[in-house]
Amino acid sequence: MSGLSVVIVGGLHTDARKAAVAHLLADVPDSLVLHHDLATAAAGTVVRTIRDAAGLVSAGEAPLVNDCACCALREDLVPELIRIRDAGGTRMAIVELWDSVEPKAMAEVVTAGGLRVTGVITAVDPALVLPYLGNGDDLAERGLAAAATDQRTVADTFARQLEYAPVLAVADSPEADDEDRELLAQLHPTARRVPIGHGDPATAPADDLTVPAPRHRPLTPLAQAALDGFDVESAAAAQHPACALLPAEADAHGISTLVWHRRRPFHPERLYEALEDITCAAARSRGRFWLADKPDVLLHWDAAGGALCVESVGPWLASLPDAAWDMVPPVRRAAAALDWHPEHGDCCQHLVFTSPGLDRDGLAELLESCLLTDAEYAAGRDAWKQLPPAFDTLLEV
């Protein structure tokens, strides 16, 4: 393992992200900030800058790869970090991601390149959480697409940035209220939330930065979180639909989280007809679900900004032969064991909805109406498989 610590800081809330980066740069001696600006991709290049606490150290360009700015970032990031490591003298490299770049992909790229990621941080302005989570605009419409083929929206990109990072750098926003902070807490209850100011530490009075000398000061909470360590495999498992660490039931300051867990499959047509109402019932919903016509397939539910993405993520463990279990990651087997049912194994509905003003009873009633009736359930799996495949178009089957 190299002696260089790599810290990834991302987020669509640009001001909050830049404030977090400035704090880290001021707090940790011998640190650098590496940033790739994808806004210049239309001109055919990605601009790379490296800064230290004194200012700009170097600037350069990385050519586009396959007409994809994010691909150029992937190709250029690890060689630059290795060059910084081999040059010596740098304790921490802060990778400041461009607005719509997601930290999961970059953390995996850096780790695969043999470097040590010690922290992943998403910077957030609490007052902007709901507006961004409710924004169904395509990134391309906002000038934030990372490639010509980028079809992500503002809402789903922000949700993934928020939920992947184990540390949230939370800006001290004067516009934020208790509802905003509660929404953030319920969306990612396991995150370590570290308060930061909006100001750049580099502009603070000199005495604030030099007495005592920075290298002799104890680490600030944000710097400590950046150096505590990060496990890419555990982070990926925490997001996988089969074993995700989903939010728990909560209700405070006008924000509610409903956890809906059932042991009966959905009727595909009734669920399909109710999709719009279910998707728009909450600012954010996610989890795994079970369709009667595809009883062996684990399906992922991911909704934000009024848009829903559903996809197959492979079989339920209950549908696999015993011999195949040895090929399943231990965390997946452990999650299934905790949720095991003697008849259906790990097959279930586990959906979580978080929103201000959530109509919990109405939403639960709508979801219940989409399940198989007693008669349909009693007909058994062979009959279930004959139900109309309403989701085939969404799943591109």
PyMOL commands that set and color helices and strands:
alter all, ss='L'
color gray80, all
select helices_A, chain A and resi 14-27+38-43+69-87+103-112+126-133+139-142+154-164+178-187+201-203+206-210+214-216+221-227+232-239+268-279+317-319+322-327+330-338+360-369+374-378+381-384+392-395
alter helices_A, ss='H'
color red, helices_A
select strands_A, chain A and resi 5-10+31-37+45-52+55-63+92-96+116-124+167-171+192-196+250-252+255-262+284-289+297-304+307-315+349-356
alter strands_A, ss='S'
color yellow, strands_A
deselect
rebuild
show_as cartoon
